[in-house]
Amino acid sequence: MVLTIDVAVLLAVVILLRLRRRTQARSRSDEKLTVAVVLVFGILIAPTAFGQGVLDVVGQLAQGVTRSGTP
């Protein structure tokens, strides 16, 4: 039996575990590491169909906010 783990899924689990910690307990280097992990996660997920769907949704939300601000 071969067990494969997608790196993006593993990073998502790491992000969730890191974000569950209290904000007061984080050091500046800990926050920088979290940002780096999230950036790598974004780079890994961007070319996938899920990443493109997220990009489309965020783009539509941004357009809606922009349109609602103009008179």
N, C-alpha and C positions, 0 to 999 in steps of 0.2 A: 504494500500500500504506500503510495507516494502522496505526501501532504504538501500542497503548494499554498503559499500565502501571498496575496497580492500586496505589493509594497504600499500602495495607496490605502488599502484597508488597514494595514498595520499602522501607518501614520495617522489615520483617522482615529484609531483606538488610542494611540499615544496622545493625540491632541485632546481627546475627551478626558483622559485621565489627568493631564496637566491642567486643564481648565477647571476641573472640579475642586482644585485646591483653593483655599482662601486667598484673596488678593493681598492681604497684609503679610502673608507668609512668603511671598515671592521676593527674591532679590532682583536686582537689575540684570544680572547675567542670566538668571532663570527666565526673565521676561524676553531677553534677546534670543535665547535658545528656542522659546516657544514661537516667536515670530519667524525664526529661521525654519522650524519644522513646518509651520503653516505655509510659508512660501514654497517649500519643496513639495508639499502636498498639492498646492495649487498648480505647480508646474506639471506634476504627474497626472493630475485629473483633467487639465485643460483640453488635451486633444481627444478625450473620450466623448462618447455621445452624451453621457451624463453632464460632463463639463460644458459642452456646447449648449445643452438645455438650460443649465444654470446661467450661462452667459446671456442667453436669449431672455430669460425671465428678468434678470437684473437690468438688462438693456431696456426692456419694456417698462419696468418700474421707473427707471431714470427718465425715460421719455415722458411718462405720465406726470412725474413731479415737475419736469421742466415746463410742460404744457399748462399745468395748473397754476404756475407762478406768473405766466404772462397774461395780461388783461385782454 
